[in-house]
Amino acid sequence: MTHARPKPVQAPMQALDVPFAIKSVARARDADGAGLFEGIAATFNRGDRAGDIVLPGAFGRLDSGRVRLLWQHRPDQPIGVWEELRETPEGLFVRGRLLLDVQQGREAHALLKAGAVDALSIGFTVPPGGAELEAATGLRRLKRIELWEVSIVTFPADQEARIRRVRTAPVPPAARGLAEEIRRLARCLRRGA
């Protein structure tokens, strides 16, 4: 007599609902500092080519997370993020990080390293009562502005608004060895060996 095994009974699938909320998002940072740069985005008490004079205190409370880092004032070309924005006695100091995973970020980084582009420019609006016109010079004195973006540009309105430092990634030892090996092979090929 053979006994038939009973078929296992499959239990209905159960789901567990667990509340989930994102409390913060950490920005990934390049461990080697590649893409970091800093400079002065606007100087104080100096007339620019647009006819504006930015006064100390004009920027008020700065929030680097709300101010965009753009290429040539183009809103469709964000190229990085601002790490720090603050007023100094000289003007608006900025420290930014180019996103090297973005094509325009890589291109901007190459241009900065080569010195082909080295200027900064601000994009802003002036709230009511935030400016007054100097009758003698016709220049607009900016007492309060709402900063929207700071761009890397070829030709700045403020001639002193410049990038002063660009960090480049150090070449890892393994890559240096590979580069030397490629140079050695190229020399051999040129000699016909």
Secondary structure as UniProt FT lines:
FT   TURN            31..32
FT   TURN            34..35
FT   STRAND          36..44
FT   TURN            49..50
FT   STRAND          52..54
FT   TURN            56..59
FT   TURN            64..66
FT   STRAND          68..71
FT   TURN            72..73
FT   STRAND          74..87
FT   STRAND          91..98
FT   TURN            100..101
FT   HELIX           103..114
FT   STRAND          119..125
FT   TURN            128..129
FT   STRAND          131..133
FT   TURN            135..137
FT   STRAND          140..142
FT   STRAND          146..153
FT   TURN            159..160
FT   STRAND          162..166
FT   HELIX           173..191
//
